[in-house]
Amino acid sequence: MNVPRNVLWFEALLYMSLTLDAVSVAFQDRSPTPQVTAQMINVAAAMVAGIIVFLVYLVWLAARRRKNWPRWVLAAALVLSVVSLAQSISASGIEFDSGIELISCALTAAGLYFSFTGDAVGWFNA
């Protein structure tokens, strides 16, 4: 099975984006405060890890199993990420973690662009 070049770019860029997301989560401040307990921080970190694993699965389904619907789910996730990033930047300006998230969103957008153009058009099944 020869995977089209644009699908390979899609897969590589999305995996790079998700790797950046994982690194970003790994370096987040996890200091407990009176409003946020250590247990709440651990639950939030576990949820983010689960979401990243789910997104990796969606990329694999789209790129290797030729499924079309995961691309649309990934596109919706990108829209939600951009909205969240815009709110974060408007509230506190561009910080290190929002800069990483900005790069991650750009990689995801580029990957999704490749998945909808060129030789990738006929690759995905409905």
C-alpha positions, 0 to 999 in steps of 0.5 A: 500500500503506497501512502500518498505524499500529502497523507504522509505530511498530514500524519507527520505534522499532526504527530509533531503537533501532538508531541508539542502538546505533550511536552507543553503539558509536561512542563505546566505548573502543577503547584497546588493552591487553596483553590486547586488541589493536587488531586484536581491537578492530577485528574486534569493532567490525566484527562489531557493525556487521554485526549492526546492519546485519543487524537493520536488514534484519530490521526492513525485512523485517518492516515493508515485506515483511510477513514474520512471522519477523523479528519473532520473531528481533528478539524473541529478540535483545531477550531476549539484549540484556536478559540481557547488559544485566542482567549488565553492570549487575550487574558494573559498575553503570549507566554511560553506555553501559549507560544508552544500552543500557537506552533502546535495549532500551526502544525495542525492546520498545515497537516489538515491542509495537506489531508484535504489537498493534492494526492490525498483527495482520493485516499480517504474513504467516507 
